[in-house]
Amino acid sequence: MSDSKGKQIDFLLSGKEDKFLMDQIQEYKTSELPSQIEKQFVYDVYNKIAPHFSETRYKPWPQVVKFLDSLEDASLVADVGCGNGKYLRCGSEERLIMIGTDIAENLLKICKSKNGEVFTADSLKLPVKENSVDHAISIAVLHHFSNDLQRKRAIKELLRIVRPGGKVLVTVWAYEQDKKFPKQDLFVPWNLQDNFHKKNLDEGIEEDIKIQKPDKDDMVEKYHDEDKHAVVYKRYYHLFVDGELKKLLTDIPNAELIDYFYNKDNWCIIIKKTH
Ligand SMILES: C[S@@+](CC[C@H](N)C(=O)[O-])C[C@H]1O[C@@H](n2cnc3c(N)ncnc32)[C@H](O)[C@@H]1O
């Protein structure tokens, strides 16, 4: 598996990590709203890594631009889980009205510094009236939810806010990649470089991380890796298998499947809100 710059990255899943994760998923499997997993291993991490993450995520993905380019002029489009707002300024915004929303305030600060129209929100509970936008995208967000109830709810929220006839594009990381994964649920590390960590310390965003790399079988939430000159954070991912994303539409009465495809390690779906 490689990141957007083609660097090789490893997933983390020692025996202890796996057990911890499986126990947590089991404990929160009926929780339709964010659980400890999302709070600790997704939201909190994105807030800590925001400037570093943003530096590596600047290239819009052609499939998303193609979708945006297919929408009518002056459409109001919500980017739910917009990250650093790269789709709010990918060229399409000249024809469309783009608004972004994310749970990580530090990523939204970056959007605002580039004049993005954004607000803080949990994509499981969008503070937006129904039928109030024309179309929506949610790129690389749903794989951060730890159970099907949440994943389905995220799709229902997207469909709730778009108008009848509106379209929604959702993409998630695929389990089927060149790299073979041991499981669908795992931690993917983010190596926060020391210079970004130092900046976070100065700004009071992070505390000093004194924990060193643990033994192979131990699990810590984060640690400082001397060799990498970085603080290693864990991000929770649920990798989708073929068909899983499509299956989330089952029993959603106003969802019509328009397209479903695989592109560059991701499963993608385009849904239309019928009524
Ligand atoms: C892999 S990043 C993708 C960001 C952006 N969509 C892109 O394509 O560059 C995942 C994003 O999902 C956001 N996120 C995760 N869970 C969320 C939630 N419950 N509500 C809103 N945003 C969420 C994270 O803060 C992060 O910005």
The ligand as an SDF file (V2000), in Angstrom:
LIG
                    3D

 27 29  0  0  0  0  0  0  0  0999 V2000
   -8.8900   10.5230    4.3890 C   0  0  0  0  0  0  0  0  0  0  0  0
   -9.4990   12.0860    4.8520 S   0  0  0  0  0  0  0  0  0  0  0  0
  -10.2720   12.6290    3.3320 C   0  0  0  0  0  0  0  0  0  0  0  0
  -10.4300   14.1210    3.2440 C   0  0  0  0  0  0  0  0  0  0  0  0
  -10.9900   14.6500    1.9170 C   0  0  0  0  0  0  0  0  0  0  0  0
  -12.3370   14.1630    1.6850 N   0  0  0  0  0  0  0  0  0  0  0  0
  -10.0800   14.2950    0.7730 C   0  0  0  0  0  0  0  0  0  0  0  0
  -10.4970   13.5420   -0.1000 O   0  0  0  0  0  0  0  0  0  0  0  0
   -8.9340   14.7850    0.7750 O   0  0  0  0  0  0  0  0  0  0  0  0
  -10.8740   11.6800    5.8810 C   0  0  0  0  0  0  0  0  0  0  0  0
  -11.6210   12.9100    6.3710 C   0  0  0  0  0  0  0  0  0  0  0  0
  -12.8360   12.5020    6.9770 O   0  0  0  0  0  0  0  0  0  0  0  0
  -13.0710   13.3360    8.0810 C   0  0  0  0  0  0  0  0  0  0  0  0
  -14.0260   12.6540    8.9620 N   0  0  0  0  0  0  0  0  0  0  0  0
  -13.8980   11.4450    9.5350 C   0  0  0  0  0  0  0  0  0  0  0  0
  -14.9960   11.1610   10.2310 N   0  0  0  0  0  0  0  0  0  0  0  0
  -15.8410   12.2180   10.0920 C   0  0  0  0  0  0  0  0  0  0  0  0
  -17.1380   12.5160   10.5790 C   0  0  0  0  0  0  0  0  0  0  0  0
  -17.8050   11.6890   11.3880 N   0  0  0  0  0  0  0  0  0  0  0  0
  -17.7030   13.6770   10.2220 N   0  0  0  0  0  0  0  0  0  0  0  0
  -17.0500   14.5420    9.4130 C   0  0  0  0  0  0  0  0  0  0  0  0
  -15.8120   14.3240    8.9390 N   0  0  0  0  0  0  0  0  0  0  0  0
  -15.2210   13.1690    9.2690 C   0  0  0  0  0  0  0  0  0  0  0  0
  -11.6850   13.5060    8.6750 C   0  0  0  0  0  0  0  0  0  0  0  0
  -11.6210   14.5670    9.5870 O   0  0  0  0  0  0  0  0  0  0  0  0
  -10.8650   13.7290    7.4010 C   0  0  0  0  0  0  0  0  0  0  0  0
  -10.8610   15.0580    7.0220 O   0  0  0  0  0  0  0  0  0  0  0  0
  1  2  1  0
  2  3  1  0
  2 10  1  0
  3  4  1  0
  4  5  1  0
  5  6  1  0
  5  7  1  0
  7  8  2  0
  7  9  1  0
 10 11  1  0
 11 12  1  0
 11 26  1  0
 12 13  1  0
 13 14  1  0
 13 24  1  0
 14 15  1  0
 14 23  1  0
 15 16  2  0
 16 17  1  0
 17 18  1  0
 17 23  2  0
 18 19  1  0
 18 20  2  0
 20 21  1  0
 21 22  2  0
 22 23  1  0
 24 25  1  0
 24 26  1  0
 26 27  1  0
M  CHG  2   2   1   9  -1
M  END
$$$$
